[in-house]
Structure formats: structure tokens, C-alpha cells
Amino acid sequence: MRRARTLVLESSTFSTRPVLLFAAIALVKSRYERGSIIVTSNRSFTEWDKIFSDSVLATAVLDRLLHHSSIVNIRGKSYRLKGKRKKVMKSLAFDRCFLTN
């Protein structure tokens, strides 16, 4: 079986369910220094103990992910939520108009 050149994971991949959590950790461990991994997350590194429910596991995984890594920190409003915000604001304006009449 061919190994993917780059693996992309969302931090929610690291589930609190033990089977999924250990599978994700094994995946990171197996690719450590053997293949590229891109991890996306809306949490800072200091909050990863909440993802793992264990600060020791979080530290071990972050140690492997951050060794030889490049970190891209994107700040700002979510692009995906941009359209939803407009819809919600229009809906709220309509509701206010409807309720006041």
C-alpha cells in the first residue's frame, strides 16, 4: 500500500472516545519523521489537553507534531461563517420588525 505524501487532520479527529483517540495517536506516531501532516484546529496549543482529556497525551502528540514543524496562525473572522452571519442578521431584523408591529 502506498503511503500518502501529506496527511491532513482536523484536531477533532483526536476524539475523546478511547478507540478513536488511540488510533489518531498511532497514526501521528507512525508518520513521525516519515511523512507530512497538516493539522487544522480552532484551539490554541494550551487548550489541547481538553481535546485529549489528558495533558500527558496532549504533550506527547504536540511534541511529535511540533518537532520540525512550521506553524501558520490565521487570525480573523471565519470565512465560512460570513454568509451565515448575514442570514442571521437579516432574520433577526425581520423578527424584530414582525414583533414590533
Secondary structure, 3 states (H helix, E strand, C coil): CCCCCEEEEEHHHCCCCHHHHHHHHHHHHHHCCCCEEEEECCCCHHHHHHHHCCHHHHHHHHHHHHCCCCCCCCCCCCCCCHHHHHHHHHHHHHHHHHHHC
